Structures are given as structure tokens and as C-alpha cells.
């Protein structure tokens, strides 16, 4: 019986190691240079109302139609940051943050408190 338990325990070690590696690789953090470029922020199904934004290669740099973005998300973005599963727009005061969840390599989305879905989509892929 002890031999069987020992065999099971030894067989489990590689599985645990592989699981840790797979989980860690799924949380790879894109760097700012990978996300830098032209983006559009718009209500889903209403791309004609898009706000053009440019994320800089240095995390935090943001330019573009920031007043338009304020109209959609309720705060004027002053910077941006990336987390393992979101791209966040940070208010100019530095305390307000809107986290857009990753939906694909070039697309993030956020649902407003009133249930409207906003899309943040990269233009230059």
C-alpha cells in the first residue's frame, strides 16, 4: 500500500509543476511597448461614436480625444496601465480607474454601471 501511495505522489509532482507553468504563462503581462499605438474607444455596436486614443510606448502616456473618452467612461484619462487581464484607464487625479477586460489580443471591454458595454480596440495591429 505504501508503495502505491508513493508512486501516486511521485506521479503527481510533474503534474503540479506543469500546472504551475501553464498558469503562470497565462498571466504573462504584456509590456507597454506591445500595447502602444492607436486605439478606439466606443460603445459596442456604435463604432461611429468612437474616440481615438494613442497609448504611448512608456506605460502611462496617453493622448488623443480625451474629452470624448470622458463622455463615455465618466472620467478624463490621465494615464493608462496594464495588468495581467485588463488594460486600465486611470483618471487625471490618479485615483479613479476603469479596468477593461481582455477579450482578445487587440480588444478589451468594460461594462458601465448602467449596463452599456464599451469596447477599447486597437487600430494598428
Buried (B, 14 or more C-beta within 10 A) or exposed (E): EEEEEEEEEEEEEEEEEEEEEEEEEEEEEEEBEEBBBBBBBBBEEEEEEBBBBBBBEEBEEBEBBBEBBBEBBEBBBBBBBBBEEBBBBBBEEEEBBBBBBBEEEBBBBBEEEEEEEBBBBBEEE
